[in-house]
């Protein structure tokens, strides 16, 4: 088998496995917080940003909390109950917006011909409207004694067509958002 011929196939497969949805992630944190002292966390709540009922589905809540819990556990934190007085409280918001993207193509003009034949042609212009859903997930880590926000991650992406694809999208978003958690202490 020619390696050259298979290279585009490998690239296409990698692209398909990784997904083509861009995830916009922004994080912010309190630089004065001592993240080394945080060892435990507990979920305290959730908010449906646009009251669309997305969090009325207990499967959605469980999946989000499982993904968040797994990521925080990989960062050295342990999930406990509220009665165990956790070092961090986790609150998250979810929102879905219906959006539209309009693309227009302008008129085109072109020449063609070769070896004696020639001609001119005009193209047409058109407008295409795409409808899609944009999802937002915001996670807050709050220090409970002072009730102060120490970490916020905001993730925005265009949603996929199926629940399975969106679960993978959320996993990618949370991994990207928490890749630099805990933040490095400020140089003194």
DOVO-376707 format. One line per 4 residues: number of its first residue (from 1); their letters; for each residue x, y, z of N, C-alpha, C. Coordinates in steps of 0.001 Angstrom, whole numbers. Layout:
REM residues N
NUM> A> X,Y,Z,X,Y,Z,X,Y,Z  ...
END
This chain:
REM residues 188
1> XXXX> 837,-1178,0,0,0,0,880,1238,0  539,2170,-794,1295,3404,-900,1023,4273,325  2079,4642,1046,1915,5464,2246,1351,6828,1884  1733,7357,765,1216,8647,317,-295,8625,166
5> XXXX> -803,7559,-380,-2241,7461,-611,-2998,7336,705  -2381,6735,1714,-3100,6548,2966,-2988,7759,3895  -2014,8633,3683,-1828,9796,4553,-3068,10689,4610  -3686,11054,3485,-4912,11860,3580,-6023,11138,4346
9> XXXX> -6091,9833,4195,-7107,9075,4928,-6872,9154,6430  -5617,9058,6845,-5282,9150,8263,-5630,10538,8790  -5289,11574,8035,-5598,12943,8455,-7105,13150,8559  -7840,12636,7604,-9295,12763,7627,-9871,12038,8840
13> XXXX> -9360,10862,9137,-9825,10109,10289,-9532,10867,11582  -8323,11406,11704,-7971,12176,12907,-8886,13384,13056  -9127,14069,11968,-10003,15241,11998,-11408,14839,12414  -11903,13740,11882,-13253,13278,12208,-13338,12854,13677
17> XXXX> -12307,12179,14183,-12322,11748,15571,-12229,12924,16527  -11440,13914,16173,-11271,15060,17055,-12495,15956,17028  -13165,16006,15907,-14338,16871,15787,-13930,18209,15224  -14861,18832,14582,-14528,20095,13934,-15140,21284,14656
21> XXXX> -15833,21072,15750,-16444,22169,16472,-15387,22911,17271  -15363,24213,17099,-14457,25058,17857,-15087,25354,19207  -14309,25233,20248,-14787,25520,21596,-14061,26763,22084  -14833,27802,22397,-14267,29033,22934,-14241,28897,24453
25> XXXX> -13054,28936,25033,-12903,28765,26479,-12203,29983,27058  -12785,30488,28135,-12159,31583,28877,-12138,31180,30348  -11009,31412,30996,-10920,31122,32426,-10439,32367,33156  -10817,32448,34410,-10373,33542,35268,-10244,32972,36675
29> XXXX> -9354,33542,37455,-9164,33041,38810,-8671,34158,39708  -8801,33933,40995,-8330,34877,42001,-6844,34608,42230  -5972,35536,41818,-4532,35286,41964,-4074,35233,43423  -4882,35744,44336,-4484,35702,45745,-4904,34399,46433
33> XXXX> -5691,33578,45757,-6149,32312,46352,-5010,31296,46382  -4930,30566,47481,-3932,29503,47626,-4578,28181,47191  -4406,27837,45931,-5050,26646,45373,-4480,25349,45948  -3301,25407,46542,-2699,24186,47093,-3466,23677,48313
37> XXXX> -4250,24520,48945,-4987,24077,50136,-6343,23461,49807  -6765,23528,48538,-8048,22947,48141,-7860,21462,47832  -8577,20627,48578,-8445,19182,48396,-9785,18493,48091  -10893,19131,48482,-12209,18512,48307,-13176,19490,47644
41> XXXX> -14232,18928,47046,-15263,19763,46423,-16616,19076,46545  -17659,19884,46393,-19032,19362,46368,-19848,20224,45413  -20799,19594,44746,-21707,20330,43863,-22784,20992,44713  -23043,22287,44433,-24041,23016,45217,-25213,23504,44394
45> XXXX> -25103,23476,43106,-26246,23959,42349,-25959,24083,40883  -27037,24366,40188,-26972,24528,38754,-28024,25547,38367  -27786,26221,37264,-28716,27234,36790,-28897,27073,35297  -30138,27113,34860,-30475,27093,33434,-30482,28551,32981
49> XXXX> -29462,28967,32225,-29280,30371,31864,-30488,30996,31184  -31119,30286,30271,-32248,30881,29549,-33552,30156,29832  -33612,29465,30957,-34843,28814,31409,-35475,27945,30326  -34640,27307,29516,-35145,26478,28427,-35459,25049,28830
53> XXXX> -35213,24695,30081,-35549,23367,30557,-34472,22328,30324  -33286,22754,29856,-32232,21780,29558,-31814,21009,30813  -31890,21657,31975,-31475,20983,33206,-32617,20251,33900  -33802,20269,33305,-34904,19466,33836,-34642,17984,33597
57> XXXX> -33713,17698,32728,-33353,16333,32373,-32279,15848,33351  -32630,14893,34212,-31667,14412,35205,-30465,13734,34552  -30647,13176,33362,-29512,12564,32651,-28470,13616,32304  -28923,14780,31866,-27999,15871,31531,-27224,16299,32764
61> XXXX> -27917,16492,33873,-27249,16904,35114,-26220,15864,35553  -26608,14589,35532,-25683,13522,35944,-24448,13492,35054  -24665,13615,33742,-23529,13572,32813,-22583,14741,33056  -23140,15944,33208,-22294,17111,33455,-21498,16948,34747
65> XXXX> -22172,16519,35802,-21487,16370,37084,-20456,15245,37049  -20729,14184,36315,-19755,13096,36180,-18508,13580,35447  -18708,14316,34355,-17566,14822,33583,-16761,15813,34415  -17443,16745,35093,-16748,17717,35944,-16020,17023,37090
69> XXXX> -16683,16064,37723,-16085,15343,38841,-14829,14592,38403  -14907,13947,37245,-13747,13209,36724,-12578,14163,36475  -12859,15314,35881,-11796,16279,35579,-11179,16826,36868  -12016,17200,37832,-11492,17733,39093,-10723,16664,39865
73> XXXX> -11169,15415,39785,-10445,14316,40441,-9069,14127,39820  -8984,14276,38501,-7686,14172,37824,-6753,15305,38237  -7322,16386,38749,-6522,17526,39212,-6185,17411,40696  -6526,16268,41303,-6155,16028,42693,-7222,16379,43716
77> XXXX> -8418,16729,43271,-9503,17044,44198,-10381,15812,44395  -11022,15729,45561,-11884,14595,45880,-13292,15104,46156  -14282,14452,45549,-15666,14854,45758,-16167,14340,47105  -16830,15232,47852,-17427,14878,49138,-18837,15458,49181
81> XXXX> -19581,15128,50202,-20906,15707,50395,-20799,17073,51062  -21857,17853,50973,-21866,19174,51610,-21675,19074,53119  -22186,17995,53717,-22067,17809,55165,-20610,17598,55599  -19722,17298,54651,-18298,17090,54953,-17484,18375,54859
85> XXXX> -18143,19507,54673,-17496,20820,54613,-16366,20859,53577  -16722,20800,52297,-15707,20783,51235,-14912,22089,51174  -13717,21991,50609,-12864,23168,50422,-13372,24057,49291  -14056,23457,48314,-14592,24198,47172,-16035,23783,46911
89> XXXX> -16845,24756,46530,-18209,24494,46089,-18248,24687,44583  -18895,23766,43886,-18981,23829,42425,-20415,24179,42037  -20553,25266,41298,-21856,25672,40750,-21671,25776,39245  -22678,25367,38482,-22551,25488,37032,-23832,25993,36406
93> XXXX> -23657,26665,35286,-24744,27222,34503,-24697,26602,33121  -25871,26352,32551,-25959,25816,31192,-26974,26652,30428  -26646,26978,29194,-27589,27709,28350,-27490,27250,26906  -28614,27322,26212,-28655,26996,24784,-29392,28123,24078
97> XXXX> -28783,28639,23008,-29388,29707,22209,-29575,29231,20784  -30718,29555,20223,-30940,29335,18790,-30243,30482,18072  -29422,30167,17077,-28685,31213,16358,-28828,31003,14861  -28510,32059,14120,-28509,31998,12659,-27215,32596,12139
101> XXXX> -26743,32020,11058,-25588,32564,10349,-26018,32748,8906  -25788,33940,8385,-26168,34246,7011,-24895,34413,6197  -24837,33716,5083,-23699,33831,4174,-24214,34253,2815  -23527,35205,2228,-23932,35631,883,-22753,35486,-64
105> XXXX> -23086,35185,-1285,-22070,35122,-2329,-22403,36206,-3331  -21414,36980,-3686,-21630,38068,-4634,-21625,37558,-6059  -22054,38417,-6976,-22030,38010,-8383,-20592,37811,-8852  -20421,36915,-9788,-19090,36634,-10325,-19097,36796,-11836
109> XXXX> -17959,37144,-12364,-17778,37260,-13811,-16490,36528,-14140  -16482,35816,-15228,-15276,35099,-15579,-15135,34917,-17070  -13911,34739,-17478,-13625,34474,-18892,-13168,33034,-19016  -13438,32466,-20151,-12998,31101,-20380,-12625,30955,-21849
113> XXXX> -11923,29917,-22119,-11565,29633,-23507,-10104,29276,-23638  -9815,28601,-24770,-8446,28186,-25022,-8335,27860,-26495  -7265,28237,-27102,-6958,27949,-28501,-8066,28421,-29446  -8329,29683,-29365,-9249,30250,-30339,-10658,30441,-29849
117> XXXX> -11079,29705,-28857,-12433,29913,-28351,-12373,30753,-27092  -13339,31597,-26924,-13374,32377,-25700,-14812,32752,-25400  -15002,33258,-24226,-16335,33701,-23855,-16304,34349,-22488  -17389,34953,-22181,-17558,35594,-20876,-18782,34992,-20226
121> XXXX> -18738,34900,-18942,-19902,34370,-18247,-20130,35123,-16950  -21349,35232,-16588,-21698,35889,-15330,-22279,34850,-14382  -21898,34957,-13136,-22446,34067,-12123,-23641,34721,-11452  -24111,34125,-10439,-25250,34674,-9717,-24854,34889,-8261
125> XXXX> -25629,35670,-7590,-25391,35866,-6166,-26498,35163,-5399  -26198,34845,-4183,-27194,34148,-3382,-26961,34366,-1903  -27963,34065,-1131,-27889,34172,320,-28335,32832,903  -27542,32325,1830,-27874,31074,2501,-27933,31334,4001
129> XXXX> -28963,30836,4640,-29122,30991,6085,-28964,29626,6750  -28109,29588,7762,-27886,28369,8535,-28409,28589,9948  -29186,27661,10448,-29656,27719,11826,-28902,26675,12637  -28514,27065,13846,-27775,26153,14709,-28025,26530,16159
133> XXXX> -27569,25686,17066,-27702,25948,18497,-26318,26162,19085  -26214,27197,19905,-24964,27493,20590,-25144,27166,22066  -24233,26381,22599,-24307,26001,24005,-23274,26743,24827  -23653,27103,26044,-22749,27764,26983,-22742,26968,28283
137> XXXX> -21551,26721,28801,-21384,26073,30099,-20426,26936,30909  -20864,27344,32086,-20024,28133,32991,-19882,27330,34275  -18655,27159,34736,-18427,26472,36008,-17699,27419,36950  -18177,27472,38178,-17560,28298,39216,-17066,27413,40343
141> XXXX> -15885,27720,40844,-15363,27100,42054,-15332,28201,43108  -16056,27986,44196,-16216,29004,45232,-15620,28494,46536  -14860,29362,47202,-14308,29056,48515,-15429,29342,49518  -15924,28309,50240,-17153,28475,51020,-17050,29339,52276
145> XXXX> -15903,29389,52926,-15799,30150,54175,-16024,31635,53910  -15348,32163,52894,-15504,33580,52540,-16594,33791,51493  -17099,32695,50926,-18078,32737,49832,-17539,33566,48662  -16284,33292,48293,-15629,34029,47213,-15305,33103,46047
149> XXXX> -15533,33635,44866,-15206,32925,43635,-13690,32866,43490  -13151,31656,43273,-11705,31528,43073,-11360,31091,41653  -12319,30487,40940,-12056,30016,39570,-13355,30037,38789  -13295,30555,37560,-14455,30500,36662,-13970,30075,35287
153> XXXX> -14703,29128,34704,-14440,28695,33328,-15727,28891,32533  -15611,29565,31401,-16746,29788,30508,-16436,29110,29190  -17326,28216,28763,-17133,27447,27537,-18324,27674,26610  -18043,28012,25350,-19095,28261,24362,-18746,27493,23091
157> XXXX> -19737,26780,22537,-19516,26019,21298,-20849,25802,20595  -20764,25574,19304,-21951,25180,18543,-22251,23727,18868  -23507,23449,19185,-23889,22094,19569,-23981,21180,18362  -23788,19903,18619,-23860,18880,17584,-25294,18362,17478
161> XXXX> -25503,17378,16616,-26852,16874,16353,-27356,15843,17358  -26452,15114,18002,-26898,14036,18890,-26372,14243,20310  -27035,13607,21260,-26608,13681,22658,-25195,13117,22814  -24894,12015,22156,-23566,11394,22249,-22484,12369,21775
165> XXXX> -22721,13037,20642,-21745,14007,20128,-21576,15172,21101  -22668,15596,21733,-22587,16707,22673,-21886,16317,23965  -21996,15062,24372,-21254,14593,25544,-19754,14681,25266  -19345,14236,24090,-17932,14324,23699,-17499,15788,23648
169> XXXX> -18360,16647,23137,-18069,18078,23066,-17874,18660,24469  -18738,18300,25409,-18616,18783,26790,-17330,18251,27422  -17000,16996,27183,-15747,16434,27714,-14546,17222,27204  -14540,17526,25902,-13440,18310,25320,-13392,19710,25914
173> XXXX> -14564,20330,26083,-14632,21696,26610,-14101,21757,28037  -14534,20833,28879,-14101,20842,30277,-12613,20524,30383  -12127,19580,29597,-10686,19273,29604,-9877,20501,29194  -10350,21207,28188,-9655,22415,27722,-9707,23508,28790
177> XXXX> -10863,23666,29442,-11031,24715,30445,-10171,24475,31685  -9974,23212,32041,-9254,22900,33275,-7825,22420,33035  -7328,22567,31820,-5970,22072,31547,-4915,22817,32362  -5162,24074,32708,-4197,24848,33492,-4619,25000,34950
181> XXXX> -5514,24133,35408,-5916,24165,36812,-5075,23153,37584  -4600,23451,38763,-4667,24757,39405,-3666,25716,38780  -3987,27010,38816,-3053,27970,38225,-1754,28025,39025  -709,28386,38337,596,28508,38993,569,29720,39931
185> XXXX> 1200,29605,41099,1245,30755,42011,1972,31926,41351  1525,33120,41680,2149,34319,41119,3574,34443,41641  4468,34866,40753,5866,35076,41145,5939,36287,42070  6738,36152,43112,6834,37260,44083,8132,37980,43953
END
